[in-house]
Amino acid sequence: MNLVVLTETIIKMIVEDTEAVSVREYETTEENLIHLEVMVSQNDLGRVIGKDGKTIRSIRTVVQASSTLNDGRRVKIDVDSY
């Protein structure tokens, strides 16, 4: 499964403003790393990160598990707001 689509689908289930969700994959210098950047509205930032970062850690775990099943690359997810 495409990790960008998977991440975007999970994030859109959590936020209120689904139109503001954007997930992009960036090139990295590390061969074994996928870097994803998630952009959400300022109002949804806390919802995506969760208390003590528990929600975003859970999202990272699911996306990493999917990556491990497909190509075994590590995944880094950054979250920011517009």
C-alpha positions in Angstrom: 0.0 0.0 0.0 1.1 3.5 -0.7 2.3 5.0 2.6 1.2 8.6 1.7 -2.4 7.4 1.0 -2.4 5.3 4.2 -1.2 8.1 6.3 -3.6 10.6 4.7 -6.5 8.2 5.3 -5.7 7.7 8.9 -5.2 11.5 9.5 -8.5 12.3 7.8 -10.4 10.0 10.1 -9.1 12.0 13.1 -9.4 15.6 12.1 -12.4 17.8 11.7 -11.1 19.8 8.7 -10.4 17.0 6.2 -9.8 19.5 3.3 -6.8 20.9 5.1 -5.0 17.6 5.3 -1.9 17.2 3.1 0.6 14.4 3.2 3.8 14.6 1.1 6.8 12.3 0.7 10.2 14.0 0.6 13.5 12.7 -0.8 16.1 11.8 1.9 19.8 11.2 1.7 19.3 8.0 3.7 18.6 5.1 1.4 16.5 3.1 3.9 14.2 6.0 5.0 10.9 7.4 3.9 10.2 11.0 5.2 6.5 12.0 5.3 5.3 15.5 6.2 1.7 15.9 7.4 0.0 19.3 7.2 -3.2 19.9 9.1 -5.2 23.0 10.2 -4.0 24.6 13.4 -7.3 23.6 15.1 -6.6 19.9 14.4 -2.9 19.8 15.3 -3.6 18.7 18.9 -6.0 16.1 17.8 -3.4 14.5 15.5 -0.6 14.7 18.0 -2.7 13.6 21.0 -1.9 13.7 24.7 1.8 13.2 25.2 2.1 12.3 21.5 0.3 9.1 21.8 -1.9 9.5 18.7 1.0 10.4 16.3 3.1 7.5 17.8 0.3 5.1 17.0 0.0 6.4 13.5 3.7 6.0 13.0 3.5 2.5 14.3 0.8 1.5 11.8 2.5 3.2 8.9 5.9 1.6 9.9 4.3 -1.8 10.0 2.9 -1.4 6.5 6.3 -0.3 5.3 7.9 -3.3 6.9 5.5 -5.6 5.1 6.2 -4.0 1.7 9.8 -2.9 1.5 11.3 -2.8 5.0 12.2 0.9 4.9 12.0 3.1 8.0 9.4 5.8 8.2 9.7 9.3 9.6 6.5 11.4 10.0 6.6 15.1 10.8 3.4 17.0 11.7 2.9 20.7 11.2 0.0 23.1 10.8 -1.0 25.7 8.2 
